[in-house]
Amino acid sequence: MLRSMLTAIGALTLEQSAMDVISNNIANVNTQGFKASRSNFQDQFSQILAFGAAPTTTRGGVDPTLIGLGVRLGSISREFSQGSLESTGRNLDLSVQGDGFFIYQDPNSGNNQFFSRDGSLEMDSQGTLVNIATGYQVLGWTTFKKDGSGNLILDDSGNPQIDTSQNIAKIQLPLNSSKARATSKVILSGNLDSTINQNDTYDMVMSVYDSLGYLHNVTIRFTKGASTGSGTTWNWEAVVGGKVTGGSGTVTFDTNGLYSGATITTPITVTGSEGASNITFNTTNAFDLSKITQMAQSSNVSMAFQNGLAAAAVQNFLVDANNGDIYAVYGNGLQDKFGRIALASFTNPEGLTQLGKNMYSLSLNSGSAVVGWPGSGGKGTLAVGYIEGSNVDMGHEFTQMILAQRGFQAASRMITTSDEMLQELVNIKR
């Protein structure tokens, strides 16, 4: 009876531990990136009252006689299944769809590394990408591959390639930077009046940007040439003056007034503003006149397109969900890649040590962190504008709570019954 009481007391303690785990899960049902835990029970060793015996030729075998001594806590394990994704609309809210973990470092504790599924990021006052809740710095790569001459190696999209052979470090965002794009292509469209006399002229102005975003106005003068049985040729020239130092050629129309060809005799050259490169148009693709017609109506040629952009400052940041590349977005629509977010994976993520603040650290049984980037090595991809919610299943937790409560009640009843039996034993003496 005393043994049954001690067994029941152990069961009470274990059921309370189960309730502690369940209550922690329920308390974190809305915690970003939280992974639910479960308690695993094991039976205690058993007291052997009689050893078994093997069968012989004259009698059968005998099983051992054992009395169990209760239950013990085997382990408390975590379930690293994917949590639900919650839309936030913020470009710097990220969630991992897969097995990866974000890598953080705390600059105030010797740059120790931590791992988390919480990807709620922001930029601090110094432009460093950090976790919103802790201020820990996000780690990744910010260096680019270069060839033997020191030139950046570009990918198929014309962006510099990230050098992932370097060590990961904090990601510094380009604060207060600006960017412009020089004009490299111009398209003119409209009509040149076929009724004007030979050698009459028509002037139009096109505006182009240099590499520093300075706007230059270039006057293009069209002069009607001689007409033949196959059509009419007009001469054009960039009126020299100010920053414009040259440019001339021809544009030809057939007898239907449609464009039939153009030439560039002298490239159009515009001297850039101080510190900027010169602007040069030396091909008919860069200086496109194919959209001009020659009809019997007033001349109205104008600039239909140019691909230059004025200087503008950084307005936003974007993250590529496929590989974690980070881009600065300027007010003029230009984008600059300046880094890549790193992810870590583990042989046994359940072995990580839970530290609080949605952070984990390495343990002896987690294995070392395998560092890569989104989309590589089974680390999953990123969902941009989403955060990962808790993977706690409320229905499951309440079911486990009922089972723990019933187990606790049964163990309590076992103590009460054992006490009554002891009381009866004491009463025998009376």
KANORHU-V177589 format. One record per backbone hydrogen bond with DSSP energy under -1.0 kcal/mol. NH is the residue of the N-H (numbers start at 1). CO is the residue of the C=O. E is the energy in kcal/mol with one decimal. If there is no record, write none. Layout:
nh=(NH/NH)
co=(CO/CO)
e=(E/E)
This chain:
nh=(5/6/7/8/9/10/11/12/13/14/15/16/17/18/19/20/21/22/23/24/25/26/27/28/29/31/33/34/38/40/42/44/47/49/50/53/56/62/65/67/72/74/75/77/79/86/88/89/93/94/95/97/100/101/102/104/105/106/109/111/114/115/116/121/121/122/124/127/129/130/131/132/135/137/138/139/140/141/145/147/150/153/155/158/161/163/164/166/169/171/173/175/179/181/183/186/187/188/189/190/192/194/199/200/202/204/206/208/210/213/216/218/220/221/222/223/224/225/228/232/233/234/235/236/237/238/239/241/244/245/248/249/250/251/252/253/254/257/260/261/263/265/266/268/269/270/271/276/279/281/287/288/292/293/294/297/300/302/304/305/307/309/312/314/315/316/318/320/324/326/327/328/329/330/331/333/336/338/340/341/342/343/344/345/348/351/352/353/355/359/360/361/370/372/375/376/379/381/382/383/385/386/387/389/391/397/398/399/400/401/402/403/404/405/406/407/408/409/410/411/412/413/414/415/416/417/418/419/420/421/422/423/424/425/426/427)
co=(1/2/3/4/5/6/7/8/9/10/11/12/13/14/15/16/17/18/19/20/21/22/23/24/26/28/388/31/77/75/72/70/67/65/65/62/59/53/50/47/42/40/40/38/36/387/385/385/90/119/383/381/379/344/116/114/137/112/106/106/104/360/102/92/119/130/128/124/171/122/136/120/131/105/129/103/169/340/161/151/147/145/159/155/153/143/162/163/140/138/127/173/312/309/209/286/305/288/302/291/293/295/224/197/222/220/218/216/214/210/208/206/204/237/202/235/200/233/231/253/226/251/223/249/221/247/219/244/241/269/266/236/263/234/261/232/258/254/252/252/250/248/248/281/246/279/243/273/270/268/283/186/289/190/257/295/191/189/187/187/185/181/179/177/329/329/327/325/320/339/318/336/316/334/313/330/328/326/141/324/139/372/101/370/366/348/349/361/359/356/115/353/345/343/380/373/376/97/321/95/93/93/86/84/34/393/394/395/396/397/398/399/400/401/402/403/404/405/406/407/408/409/410/411/412/413/414/415/416/417/418/419/420/421/422/423)
e=(-1.9/-2.3/-2.4/-2.2/-2.5/-2.1/-1.8/-2.5/-2.2/-2.2/-2.7/-2.0/-1.8/-2.3/-2.1/-2.0/-2.0/-2.4/-2.8/-1.9/-2.1/-2.5/-2.4/-1.3/-1.5/-1.5/-2.3/-1.7/-2.6/-3.2/-3.0/-3.7/-2.9/-2.8/-1.5/-2.3/-2.8/-2.4/-3.1/-2.3/-3.4/-2.5/-1.6/-2.0/-3.0/-3.0/-3.0/-1.6/-1.4/-2.5/-1.3/-3.2/-1.2/-1.8/-3.0/-2.8/-1.7/-1.6/-1.9/-1.5/-2.6/-2.4/-1.8/-1.8/-1.0/-2.2/-2.4/-2.0/-2.5/-2.9/-2.6/-2.7/-2.2/-2.5/-2.5/-2.4/-2.5/-2.4/-2.7/-2.6/-2.0/-2.2/-3.0/-1.9/-2.6/-2.5/-1.2/-1.2/-2.8/-1.0/-4.0/-1.5/-2.0/-1.9/-2.8/-3.2/-2.6/-2.6/-2.5/-1.1/-2.4/-2.3/-2.9/-2.0/-2.2/-2.2/-2.8/-2.8/-2.0/-2.0/-3.5/-3.3/-3.0/-3.0/-3.1/-3.3/-2.5/-1.3/-3.5/-1.9/-1.3/-3.0/-2.8/-2.7/-1.5/-2.8/-2.8/-2.1/-2.0/-2.4/-2.3/-2.1/-1.1/-2.5/-3.1/-2.8/-2.5/-1.9/-3.0/-1.1/-2.4/-1.6/-1.9/-2.2/-1.4/-3.0/-2.8/-3.0/-3.0/-2.4/-2.4/-2.8/-1.7/-2.2/-3.0/-2.1/-2.3/-2.8/-2.5/-1.6/-1.4/-2.5/-1.4/-1.6/-3.2/-1.8/-2.4/-3.1/-2.4/-2.9/-3.1/-3.0/-3.1/-3.0/-2.1/-2.0/-2.0/-2.3/-2.1/-2.1/-1.9/-2.5/-2.4/-1.5/-1.9/-1.9/-1.8/-2.6/-2.6/-1.8/-2.4/-1.9/-2.8/-2.9/-2.8/-2.0/-1.7/-1.4/-2.6/-2.6/-2.9/-1.1/-2.1/-3.8/-1.8/-2.5/-2.5/-1.8/-2.5/-2.1/-2.0/-2.1/-2.5/-2.6/-2.7/-2.4/-2.3/-2.5/-2.5/-2.3/-2.3/-2.5/-2.0/-1.7/-2.3/-2.7/-2.3/-2.3/-2.2/-2.1/-2.2/-2.5/-2.2/-2.0/-2.4/-2.1)
